[in-house]
């Protein structure tokens, strides 16, 4: 049963990869894996948007439409195809082989964790039943009445205002299969979890080295909370993937100076907003990131045009959903007076700061913490980097804004603050975890230069192109 | 020299710690419960008969549980959890709290049911199901 589902998911994955390749038509074998990794999120995201629009037609030939689009994009790709060597021989050092082996072990362990959790919790965790899978059921089972998913009759616990990327993806796969199975959300969550690992690996492989890519991915996939939450059919991992994809695309622009890359950054930013309400915040962070990238750039308007070219269609759909269909966000249900009272309550700042600090000092009690990452940076930092300081600065600014916005949300939340912090902070900090690791491993030295560096290693390992 | 040593040590610790935590977490997943008894699947099977008994054209039902009955003790966490599960299982029927709609799902312990029935006798038709579940229909 799982194989047909995987095959169905491969349609948007390949479609997304082709969208990435056609938008940024750079023939470089080193970029293939990264383009594929970017295509995973973009393809699944765009398919969910397409299904959202398709639902209004009350038709039942979505698979035909998907295959048609994939066929069309494949034809265009073939027409514009420029031959290049798919596999360039790349000699690996002993250290790189060892790191790849350790990465393989960690990935196998994570796969076992993912299967173990999925077998024990086939319906996911609390938020999966309350929000994501429930919404998917309303859309799929609702038939012509699918818009009841936005009903204001829902208790706030069910968050009928939450965006629909994850539920719609489950719904369209069930629609294509013509029956409902828990394997669909299970496999979707697996795609985002391992897709995030692939994205980080392929990005650092392009920017830095195989050793750095392996090490960063080992650290990402070695955090139990990231794997646990990623296995529980929640929307936090897809959001983390879109945030990381946008950050990586900004850095890719800094490296290659090709403005069409920013169209892809626009797409991933809009898809973040289509995934979770926190993605709307990221949309603002991403705009500020664009400003950082474009500041004093002679092509600033061109960059903005490409970015908005990528964001405009998905964003219009997200705004249509947000302002025409979805009920109001429960965080802003209370009046301005109440919000002002919370803003001026010092005890809320103290509690929120304390909880943030606690989480930073020990990520959900798994022994990972911000001070150890800071120590890693201080000991292994590299003065010059190959990504371009503007791209990294944009990423840093986006992360800080995202964190400040999360802090502000806790200050104004109408729910019990202690409860809200306890049940969400660890999850939402994971939104920025892959991006933070990308940043950390972009500004620190490659492991190849520390352990057994071969002759000429630096020139080979760091930025061959 | 010291810097090199420090760098190598940090790299080693980072790698070993990540592998160790992965193994650790794999073991920890066993505590999530057995492979056969997933609580959500159990709730789905509990509701099978009740869902069949509910008229097909009903789009919204009321939801009554122990937390709605005066002087009945309950665990707040459990009541919230059960409400979420009931809504998940009933999809695409919306379960709103209270007894306003014509059709109501009762998830009441025997004491809570008795107490509720004593205050509303005669106004409702009740179908009993296993696991303290009731399908309640308001008589016009």
Interface residues (C-beta under 8 A of the other chain):
Chain A: X99 X102 X105 X106 X109 X110 X112 X113 X116 X117 X119 X120 X121 X122 X123 X126 X129 X130 X133 X134 X137 X138 X141 X142 X145 X148 X151 X153 X154 X155 X157 X158 X215 X218 X219 X221 X222 X223 X224 X227 X228 X366 X367 X368 X375 X376 X379 X380 X445 X447 X450 X451
Chain B: X3 X4 X6 X7 X8 X10 X11 X14 X15 X17 X18 X19 X21 X22 X23 X24 X25 X26 X28 X29 X30 X32 X33 X34 X35 X38 X40 X41 X59 X60 X80 X81 X83 X84 X85 X87 X88 X91 X92 X94 X96 X97
